[in-house]
Amino acid sequence: MTLWIAAGAVALGFLIALEIAARRYGIPGPITNQTRELIRTPASGPLLYASMALMMVVLTWRQRFVALGAAVGIDVALSLVRWAIDARIGSGSGALWVMVGCAVIALTRRTGHERVLLLKGVGLGLLLVAGRKTGDTWLLITSKTRPQVLDQYLAVADHALGNPSWVVGRMVEATGPIGANVLDWVYVQLAVAAVVAALYQLRHVAAERRFPRHHLVRTFLVIGLLGPGIYIIFPVVGPIFAYGADGGQWAVADLWPHTPTPTSTPQHMPFDEITPRNCMPSLHTAWSVAIFIHTRNSPRLLRYAGTFWLIATLGATLGFGYHYGVDLIAGVVFTLTIEAALRAHDRGWDRAGIRMVAYGVGVFVALLVSYRCLPMQMAEYPWVFGPLLVLAMISVIYAYVRTTGTRDPESAPARQPKPQPEMV
């Protein structure tokens, strides 16, 4: 319970700090944006309903039907009001009202373990929603605070991998609107896919009246917490902006996806104050890898879905020009290191866990340093540095599987208390 209170206090403090920072730049923060969606049409109704579904893992089936009916009823009523005043019609506010209502019920009508369990469920659902709003605000802050980007360094370094964003971009273009629409849907609904995988992991919470010690939502939230901090250190906008039509006057040239970038000496380049610097590492890759990992012990359909989501997300991140190939390698290493650290924490830090996490951090830092300091050498000797980058990623995958891959996160043994000496 103490850990949950501490985590809640840290999350609330972070949201307040981000709200204040956003106000300094003249934009609404995550708390303001989320509060507005109680009345205004939400930006993502499916995400709010997915978050409510995550909260409902602590409820009985009867309570779930009541909660769902209340959410739909509130949404219908609000839609009628919005239609009457000629506002944009959408859904999701009802789900948010239900989550807030469950929090009030937990504080006023529940006691003891039942109160704690319900608050955990509400917190889990609201954290997913707050994470989305926090991410949106954080991305706006990166565009305001980092006027120059490092895209030229990554574009040159990407020659070591054969410019995969340019290659996949042409492939997606060749598939026409059908392929592009499928990849776009997969890319946008990543959080919903994560909720589906998490619901399977949390399916026994209502019966057992407790959460498993490790599940997908924890990994998702930690990735979302740590990733944006690296955006500040290594600001990158992506090929479609730095080398494509979407960059407008700020782009180096309109090269993506048909003309590979030149291998001239890279340098910092100024960019607008609107486009997020959210490429390094690729968090969509990181999250899709987490979904893949957490569906390995699921039924066949979920395993196939996790594999499909990983492949489609990789195709979308490259094929839409949102990321360079080197971003994806960094994203894989980033996720495996975080996942290993979370499992080591649950299992109890042993030598293998410490070694795995230290190795993952070392490889990740080495990747960032090489992208920044050795891009020309990487482009000049692609047959050397290309395999080295892939081998570095594979080595982290191997270390992760060797250390934690055979342990089910739902059934990993709990830490045993130290035996107390007998009193004589």
C-alpha positions in Angstrom: 0.0 0.0 0.0 2.8 2.4 0.8 4.3 1.8 -2.6 1.0 2.7 -4.3 0.7 5.9 -2.2 4.2 6.9 -3.1 3.7 6.2 -6.8 0.4 8.1 -6.7 2.1 11.1 -5.0 5.0 11.1 -7.6 2.5 10.9 -10.5 0.4 13.7 -9.1 3.5 15.9 -8.5 4.7 15.2 -12.0 1.3 16.1 -13.5 1.2 19.4 -11.5 4.8 20.3 -12.6 4.0 19.5 -16.2 0.8 21.6 -15.9 2.8 24.6 -14.6 5.5 24.2 -17.3 2.8 24.0 -20.0 1.2 27.2 -18.7 4.5 29.0 -19.0 4.5 28.3 -22.7 0.8 29.4 -23.1 -0.7 25.9 -23.6 -3.1 23.9 -21.4 -1.5 21.1 -19.4 -2.6 17.5 -19.0 -4.8 18.2 -16.0 -6.7 20.9 -17.8 -7.1 18.9 -21.0 -8.4 15.8 -19.1 -10.8 17.8 -17.0 -12.3 19.5 -20.1 -13.1 16.0 -21.5 -15.7 15.5 -18.8 -17.9 17.9 -20.8 -16.2 18.5 -24.1 -15.9 15.8 -26.8 -12.8 13.7 -26.0 -9.9 13.5 -28.4 -9.9 9.7 -28.1 -13.1 7.9 -27.1 -11.8 4.4 -27.6 -8.8 5.1 -25.3 -11.2 6.3 -22.5 -13.4 3.2 -22.9 -10.3 1.0 -22.9 -9.1 2.7 -19.7 -12.5 2.0 -18.1 -12.2 -1.6 -19.2 -8.9 -1.8 -17.4 -10.4 -0.3 -14.3 -13.3 -2.9 -14.4 -11.0 -5.8 -13.8 -11.6 -5.2 -10.1 -15.4 -5.3 -10.4 -17.8 -8.1 -10.4 -19.7 -8.9 -13.6 -22.8 -7.3 -12.4 -20.9 -4.1 -11.5 -19.2 -4.1 -14.9 -22.6 -4.1 -16.7 -23.8 -1.3 -14.4 -20.6 0.7 -15.1 -20.8 0.1 -18.8 -24.5 1.0 -19.0 -23.9 4.2 -17.0 -21.0 5.2 -19.3 -23.1 4.7 -22.4 -26.1 6.5 -20.9 -23.9 9.5 -20.0 -22.4 9.6 -23.5 -25.8 9.4 -25.2 -27.1 12.3 -23.0 -24.0 14.4 -23.7 -24.2 13.7 -27.4 -27.8 15.0 -27.5 -26.7 18.2 -25.8 -23.7 18.6 -28.2 -26.0 18.0 -31.1 -28.5 20.6 -29.8 -25.7 23.2 -29.6 -24.1 22.2 -32.9 -20.9 21.0 -31.2 -18.7 18.1 -32.3 -20.3 14.8 -31.3 -18.2 12.0 -29.9 -18.0 9.4 -27.1 -15.7 8.8 -24.1 -16.9 11.3 -21.5 -19.2 8.7 -20.0 -16.2 6.4 -19.4 -14.3 9.2 -17.7 -17.3 10.1 -15.5 -17.6 6.4 -14.4 -14.0 6.2 -13.4 -14.3 9.4 -11.4 -17.5 8.0 -9.8 -15.8 4.8 -8.9 -13.0 6.8 -7.2 -15.6 8.7 -5.1 -17.4 5.4 -4.2 -14.1 3.9 -3.1 -13.4 6.8 -0.8 -16.9 7.1 0.6 -18.5 3.7 0.5 -15.6 1.2 0.7 -13.2 0.3 3.5 -10.1 -1.7 4.1 -8.9 -4.0 1.3 -11.9 -3.4 -0.9 -11.2 0.3 -0.9 -7.6 -0.2 -1.8 -8.4 -2.7 -4.6 -11.0 -0.3 -6.2 -8.6 2.6 -5.9 -5.9 0.6 -7.6 -8.3 -0.2 -10.4 -9.3 3.4 -10.9 -5.7 4.5 -10.6 -4.7 2.0 -13.3 -7.4 3.3 -15.7 -6.7 7.0 -15.0 -3.0 6.6 -15.3 -3.4 5.3 -18.8 -5.5 8.3 -19.7 -3.2 10.7 -17.9 -0.2 9.1 -19.6 -1.7 10.0 -23.0 -2.4 13.6 -22.0 1.0 13.9 -20.3 2.7 12.6 -23.5 0.8 15.1 -25.7 1.8 18.0 -23.4 5.4 16.8 -23.1 5.8 16.6 -26.9 4.6 20.2 -27.2 7.2 21.2 -24.6 10.0 19.5 -26.6 9.1 21.5 -29.6 9.2 24.8 -27.6 12.4 24.0 -25.7 14.5 22.4 -28.4 14.7 24.8 -31.4 17.4 22.7 -33.1 17.2 19.0 -34.0 19.8 16.2 -34.7 18.0 14.6 -37.8 21.1 15.0 -40.0 23.1 12.9 -37.7 20.6 10.1 -37.7 20.0 10.3 -41.4 23.7 9.9 -42.1 24.0 7.1 -39.5 21.0 5.3 -41.1 23.1 4.7 -44.2 24.7 1.9 -42.2 21.3 0.1 -42.2 20.5 0.8 -45.8 18.1 3.8 -45.2 15.2 1.5 -44.1 12.7 4.4 -43.7 13.2 5.3 -47.4 12.8 1.6 -48.5 9.7 0.9 -46.4 8.2 4.3 -47.3 8.2 3.3 -51.0 6.8 -0.1 -50.1 3.9 1.4 -48.2 3.4 3.9 -51.0 3.1 1.0 -53.5 0.4 -0.7 -51.4 -1.9 2.2 -52.0 -4.6 3.5 -49.6 -5.5 0.0 -48.2 -2.0 -0.7 -46.8 -1.6 2.8 -45.5 -5.0 2.8 -43.8 -4.3 -0.5 -42.0 -0.9 0.6 -40.8 -2.3 4.0 -39.7 -5.1 2.2 -37.7 -2.5 -0.1 -36.0 -0.3 2.9 -35.2 -3.0 5.0 -33.7 -4.7 2.3 -31.7 -1.5 1.0 -30.0 -2.8 1.8 -26.5 -6.1 0.0 -27.1 -4.1 -3.1 -28.2 -2.1 -2.8 -25.0 -5.3 -2.8 -22.9 -6.5 -6.0 -24.6 -3.3 -7.7 -23.7 -3.4 -6.3 -20.2 -7.0 -7.4 -19.7 -5.9 -11.0 -20.3 -3.1 -10.7 -17.8 -5.5 -9.1 -15.2 -8.4 -11.5 -15.8 -8.2 -13.0 -12.3 -8.0 -9.8 -10.3 -11.8 -9.7 -9.5 -11.7 -13.3 -8.3 -8.4 -13.3 -6.4 -8.9 -9.7 -5.1 -5.3 -8.8 -5.9 -3.2 -7.6 -8.8 -0.3 -9.7 -10.2 3.1 -8.3 -9.3 4.0 -7.6 -12.9 1.9 -6.8 -15.9 2.0 -4.9 -19.2 0.5 -1.6 -17.9 3.5 -1.1 -15.6 6.0 -1.5 -18.5 3.9 0.9 -20.6 3.8 3.6 -18.0 7.6 3.4 -17.2 8.4 3.6 -21.0 6.2 6.6 -21.2 7.8 8.2 -18.2 11.4 7.7 -19.2 11.2 8.0 -23.0 10.3 11.7 -23.3 13.3 12.7 -21.1 15.5 11.3 -23.8 13.7 13.4 -26.4 15.1 16.4 -24.6 18.6 15.0 -24.7 18.4 13.9 -28.3 15.8 15.9 -30.2 14.8 14.5 -33.6 11.7 15.1 -35.7 11.8 12.3 -38.3 12.3 11.8 -42.0 8.9 13.0 -43.1 9.6 16.4 -41.5 13.3 16.9 -41.8 13.5 15.5 -45.4 9.9 15.4 -46.6 7.0 17.6 -47.6 5.6 17.8 -44.1 8.6 19.8 -43.0 7.7 22.7 -45.3 10.3 25.5 -45.3 12.2 23.9 -42.4 13.0 20.6 -44.3 16.5 20.2 -45.7 14.9 19.2 -49.0 11.9 17.1 -50.2 13.8 13.8 -50.4 11.7 11.2 -48.5 11.0 8.5 -49.6 12.4 8.5 -53.1 15.8 10.1 -52.8 18.3 8.9 -50.1 19.9 11.6 -48.0 23.4 12.9 -48.8 26.3 11.7 -46.7 27.7 15.2 -46.1 28.9 16.2 -42.7 25.9 16.5 -40.4 25.1 19.5 -38.3 22.4 20.8 -36.0 19.4 22.2 -37.9 16.7 24.7 -36.7 13.1 23.6 -36.8 9.7 25.0 -36.1 8.1 25.3 -32.6 5.2 22.9 -33.4 6.7 19.6 -34.5 7.5 17.2 -31.6 11.0 16.0 -31.2 9.9 12.5 -30.5 12.0 10.1 -32.5 14.9 8.9 -30.3 14.1 6.3 -29.2 11.0 5.1 -31.0 8.4 4.7 -28.2 5.9 3.1 -30.6 8.5 0.5 -31.2 9.2 0.2 -27.5 5.5 -0.2 -26.7 4.9 -2.7 -29.4 7.9 -4.8 -28.2 6.3 -4.7 -24.7 3.0 -6.0 -26.1 4.9 -8.7 -28.0 6.7 -9.8 -24.8 3.6 -9.9 -22.6 1.6 -11.9 -25.1 4.1 -14.8 -25.3 2.3 -16.7 -22.5 -1.2 -15.9 -23.8 -3.5 -18.0 -26.0 -2.6 -18.5 -29.7 -4.9 -15.7 -30.9 -3.3 -13.1 -28.6 0.2 -14.4 -29.5 -0.6 -13.9 -33.2 -2.1 -10.5 -32.5 1.0 -9.4 -30.5 3.3 -10.5 -33.3 1.1 -8.7 -35.9 1.0 -5.5 -33.9 4.8 -5.5 -33.6 5.4 -6.1 -37.3 2.7 -3.6 -38.4 4.0 -0.9 -35.9 7.5 -1.3 -37.2 6.2 -1.0 -40.7 4.2 2.1 -39.8 7.0 3.9 -38.0 9.3 3.5 -40.9 6.8 3.6 -43.8 5.1 6.8 -42.7 8.5 8.5 -42.3 8.1 9.0 -38.5 11.4 7.3 -37.6 14.8 6.3 -38.8 16.0 2.7 -38.6 18.4 3.6 -35.8 15.5 4.8 -33.7 13.9 1.4 -33.8 17.1 -0.4 -32.7 17.4 2.0 -29.8 13.7 1.4 -29.0 14.1 -2.3 -28.7 17.1 -2.0 -26.4 15.3 0.6 -24.3 12.2 -1.7 -23.8 14.1 -4.8 -23.0 16.2 -3.0 -20.4 13.1 -1.5 -18.7 11.3 -4.9 -18.8 14.3 -6.6 -17.3 14.6 -4.0 -14.5 10.9 -4.4 -13.6 11.1 -8.2 -13.5 14.3 -8.1 -11.5 12.7 -5.7 -9.0 9.7 -8.2 -8.6 11.9 -11.2 -8.4 14.6 -9.6 -6.1 17.7 -8.1 -7.6 20.3 -10.9 -8.2 23.5 -10.8 -10.1 22.0 -11.9 -13.4 19.3 -9.2 -13.2 21.8 -6.4 -12.3 24.2 -7.6 -15.1 21.3 -7.6 -17.7 20.1 -4.1 -16.8 23.6 -2.7 -16.7 24.4 -4.2 -20.1 21.2 -2.9 -21.6 21.9 0.6 -20.3 25.5 0.4 -21.6 24.4 -0.6 -25.1 21.7 2.1 -25.2 24.1 4.8 -24.2 26.7 3.5 -26.7 24.1 3.7 -29.5 23.2 7.3 -28.7 26.9 8.2 -28.5 27.7 6.5 -31.8 24.7 8.1 -33.6 25.9 11.5 -32.4 29.7 11.1 -32.8 30.3 8.5 -35.5 27.6 9.1 -38.2 30.1 9.8 -41.0 32.1 6.6 -40.2 28.9 4.6 -40.0 27.8 5.8 -43.5 31.3 5.3 -45.0 31.6 1.7 -43.7 28.0 0.3 -43.7 29.1 -3.3 -44.0 30.9 -2.9 -40.7 28.6 -0.7 -38.7 25.3 -2.1 -40.0 26.0 -5.6 -38.7 27.4 -4.1 -35.5 24.2 -2.2 -34.8 22.1 -5.3 -35.4 24.4 -7.5 -33.4 24.3 -5.0 -30.5 20.5 -5.3 -30.5 20.5 -9.1 -30.8 23.0 -9.3 -28.0 20.5 -7.5 -25.7 17.7 -9.7 -26.9 19.8 -12.8 -26.1 20.8 -11.4 -22.7 17.2 -10.7 -21.9 15.9 -14.1 -22.9 18.8 -15.8 -21.1 18.0 -13.8 -17.9 14.3 -13.4 -17.8 12.7 -14.8 -20.9 11.8 -18.2 -19.4 10.0 -16.7 -16.4 6.3 -16.0 -16.6 5.7 -12.5 -15.1 2.4 -13.7 -13.7 3.9 -16.6 -11.8 7.4 -15.5 -11.0 8.3 -16.5 -7.4 7.7 -13.8 -4.8 10.6 -12.5 -2.7 10.9 -14.6 0.4 11.4 -12.9 3.7 14.6 -13.6 5.6 14.2 -16.1 8.3 14.2 -14.7 11.8 16.4 -16.2 14.4 14.6 -18.3 17.0 14.3 -16.8 20.4 15.8 -19.0 23.1 
